[in-house]
Amino acid sequence: MAMSVATKLQSPAKPLSEGRVVLGPGGNRFRVSEEAKRKKEGLKKPQQHRKQPSEVPEAVVRNNLSFESSCSSDSSSSGSSVKMVNSRGRVKRNGLKPVKVVPHGVEVPAKRCDWITPNSDPLYTSFHDEEWGVPVHDDKKLFELLVLSQALAELSWPTILNKRDIFRKLFDNFDPSSIAKFTDKKLLSLKASGGTLLSEPKLRAVIENANQMLKVQQEFGSFSNYCWSFINHKPMKNGFRYARQVPVKTPKSELISKDLMQRGFRCVGPTVIYSFMQVAGLVNDHLLTCFRFQECNSNIKKDLQAKTEETEVLTNALENNCLSHD
């Protein structure tokens, strides 16, 4: 009986592979053995995750872009396109800048300097397109432009241009020899008729400058030779992109102003002289984006070529004259 009771008390042995209930850190949990876990995971179909492409730094992309654009002449024949970078730093192909298509027969307005707007006075626009920045060598025209530049201290260019005919009538078409003979009586008449245009000091300065200009003509042969000698008879080109870059005076205008004052000219400060240099074409201050910038440069080349040919003709004539005397 003792053996039978002992036999009944013995519980049958459980298989070793069966999981055990343990007390995990988070409560009672059933921990599956590593082997069972691997079998369970093996039943799931493995998913392949596509690897995200690493982002290329924008600086590297730009360097590659500059290299590709420098070789555009070679790549254009093979039909490859230049890569462009968008705002997110990603590369996009065929990223060409959109171009505004103009219908056939529609005239595109010319790009002018920033101070000329669609609302500008038509006379001012024509003055910009036809006179401002064109080299001038005629003494009467140079004297006129000098007087008008002096008037800028009291008037604006549109106002001056609208009253240009009045200026020419008052000052005998800006003939220095005629203005130099103006008397005090003539000055009083100028004050009566042109007092609204220029102040008395400016009117007296015009008469005095005409007298001094005659002296300059005797010394240098012409007022043109005197003015252009300061820049070696070749117009200066600045090539500014923005209107704010255009100066009101320069060291060169200060030099010319100082020399003129020493010769007895009046109201010829550096700012007045630089305005005179601009309008007389001694300096080309049209902006790079203005269509007149290149046109004035081409006119300068033609003018220099004509002067060179004229010099060669005079030289040949002198040589032939000397040979004939020998």
Secondary structure, DSSP 8 states (H G I E B T S, - for coil): -HHHHHHHHS-----TTS--EEEETTEEEE---HHHHHHHHHHS-------------HHHHHHHHHHHHHTHHHHHHHT---EEE-TTS-EEET---------TT--------TT--TTS-HHHHHHHHHTTT-----HHHHHHHHHHHHHTTTS-HHHHHHTHHHHHHHTGGG-HHHHTT--HHHHHHHHHHHTTTS-HHHHHHHHHHHHHHHHHHHHHSSHHHHHHHTTTTS-EE---SSGGGS-S--HHHHHHHHHHHHTT--S--HHHHHHHHHHTTSEE---TTSHHHHHHHHHHHHHHHHHHHHHHHHHHHHHHHHHHH-
